[in-house]
Amino acid sequence: MIAEQEENLIANAGMIANSPLGLELSESQCQALAEKVAILCLSDGQYLIEEGQKDDTLYVLVSGQAEVVMEAAEGDLVTLHLLRKGGMVGELGFLDGNPHSAGLKVVGSCTAYSLSRADFEFFINADPDLMYKVMRAIIRTVHNILFDMNRSHIEMNNYIYKTHGRY
């Protein structure tokens, strides 16, 4: 039983090392973080995050795909983005505790790991360097999302106002 738990911990540390959170972490930091994460196996149509709900958990997709969805005015779901392996979600709710502005719906089957804010806060005193590096990874992800949104906004403006000779 103990050997099986150690194997799972090593596997989880490997998942973290190969994810956006593990980019700057040492092997021992990945192992320490692996002790705090939970592994989730999800089925087609399940929601990992629900729009409007509060959730202080950070999720990273290990395999599979999930749609970022938002409810339109008439109740229809609109897909905003498709996340794949390595996608990180729930960053802002994890940091500030506000309700999610969109949902995350699994397409096919999906595996993810989750980290709650309470479990992460363990590292404030235990390993502040780990905490700093994970926060950098989260900010890097949020920065990439903002960059993509700004680029899409420019493209939409170019289309609407027929500027820059593209349309």
C-alpha positions in Angstrom: 0.0 0.0 0.0 2.8 2.4 0.9 4.7 1.6 -2.3 1.6 2.3 -4.3 1.2 5.7 -2.6 4.8 6.5 -3.4 4.3 5.5 -7.0 1.3 7.8 -7.2 3.2 10.7 -5.6 6.0 10.3 -8.1 3.6 10.1 -11.0 1.8 13.3 -9.7 5.2 15.0 -9.3 5.9 14.2 -13.0 2.6 15.6 -14.1 3.4 18.8 -12.2 6.9 19.0 -13.7 5.5 18.7 -17.2 2.8 21.3 -16.7 2.8 25.1 -16.7 3.1 25.2 -12.9 6.3 23.1 -12.9 8.3 25.1 -15.4 10.6 26.7 -12.7 10.1 24.1 -9.9 12.9 21.8 -8.7 12.2 18.0 -8.5 11.7 18.3 -4.7 9.3 21.2 -5.1 7.3 19.2 -7.6 7.1 16.4 -5.1 6.0 18.7 -2.3 3.3 20.2 -4.5 2.2 16.7 -5.6 1.4 16.0 -2.0 -1.2 18.8 -2.1 -2.9 18.2 -5.4 -5.9 16.0 -6.2 -6.3 14.1 -9.5 -9.7 14.4 -11.2 -11.0 12.1 -13.9 -13.9 13.7 -15.8 -16.4 12.5 -18.4 -17.9 14.2 -21.5 -20.2 17.0 -20.6 -19.1 17.3 -17.0 -18.3 20.8 -15.7 -15.0 21.4 -14.0 -16.0 25.0 -13.3 -19.4 26.5 -13.4 -20.0 30.1 -14.6 -21.0 32.4 -11.7 -19.8 30.0 -9.0 -17.1 30.7 -6.4 -14.3 28.3 -6.3 -10.8 28.8 -4.9 -9.2 25.9 -6.8 -6.7 26.0 -9.6 -6.9 23.3 -12.2 -4.4 22.1 -14.8 -5.5 19.7 -17.6 -3.3 16.7 -17.8 -5.1 15.0 -20.8 -8.2 15.6 -22.9 -10.0 18.8 -23.8 -12.4 21.2 -22.2 -14.4 24.1 -23.6 -14.5 27.5 -21.9 -18.2 28.3 -22.2 -20.4 31.3 -21.3 -24.2 31.5 -21.3 -25.5 33.9 -23.9 -28.5 36.2 -23.3 -31.1 33.6 -24.4 -29.5 30.7 -22.4 -27.5 29.2 -25.2 -23.9 28.2 -24.4 -21.2 29.9 -26.4 -17.7 28.3 -26.7 -15.1 31.0 -26.1 -12.0 28.8 -26.2 -10.9 25.1 -26.3 -8.3 24.1 -23.7 -6.0 21.2 -24.3 -3.3 19.3 -22.3 -1.4 21.8 -20.1 -4.3 24.3 -20.0 -4.6 26.1 -16.6 -8.0 27.3 -15.5 -9.5 28.9 -12.4 -6.5 31.2 -11.9 -8.4 34.3 -10.9 -10.9 32.5 -8.6 -7.9 30.8 -7.0 -6.2 34.2 -6.4 -9.1 36.5 -5.5 -12.1 34.2 -4.7 -14.5 36.0 -7.0 -17.1 34.1 -9.0 -16.0 32.6 -12.3 -16.9 34.6 -15.4 -17.2 31.5 -17.6 -17.6 27.7 -17.2 -15.4 24.8 -18.2 -17.1 21.9 -19.8 -15.3 18.6 -20.6 -15.2 17.4 -24.2 -14.7 13.6 -24.3 -12.8 12.5 -21.2 -10.4 14.6 -19.3 -7.9 14.3 -16.5 -6.8 17.3 -14.4 -5.1 18.0 -11.2 -6.5 20.5 -8.8 -4.9 22.6 -6.1 -7.0 24.5 -3.5 -5.9 27.9 -2.2 -5.9 26.5 1.4 -3.5 23.7 0.4 -1.3 26.1 -1.5 -1.1 28.6 1.4 0.8 25.8 3.3 3.8 26.9 1.3 3.8 30.5 2.7 6.1 29.4 5.4 7.2 25.9 4.3 8.6 27.0 0.9 8.1 30.6 -0.2 10.3 30.0 -3.3 7.9 27.4 -4.5 5.0 29.7 -3.9 6.7 32.5 -5.8 7.4 30.3 -8.8 3.9 29.0 -8.9 2.5 32.5 -8.7 4.8 33.5 -11.6 3.4 30.6 -13.6 -0.1 31.7 -12.9 0.6 35.3 -13.9 2.4 34.1 -17.1 -0.8 32.2 -18.0 -3.1 35.2 -17.3 -0.7 37.4 -19.3 -1.0 35.1 -22.3 -4.8 35.1 -22.0 -4.8 38.9 -21.9 -2.4 39.1 -24.9 -4.8 36.8 -26.9 -7.8 38.8 -25.9 -6.1 42.1 -27.0 -5.1 40.6 -30.3 -8.7 39.4 -30.9 -10.0 42.8 -30.0 -7.8 44.5 -32.6 -8.8 41.9 -35.2 -12.5 42.6 -34.4 -12.0 46.3 -34.7 -10.2 45.9 -38.0 -13.1 43.9 -39.3 -15.9 46.2 -38.0 -14.2 49.5 -39.1 -12.5 48.0 -42.2 -9.1 49.4 -41.2 -5.6 48.4 -42.2 -6.7 47.1 -45.6 -7.4 43.6 -44.5 -11.2 43.4 -45.0 
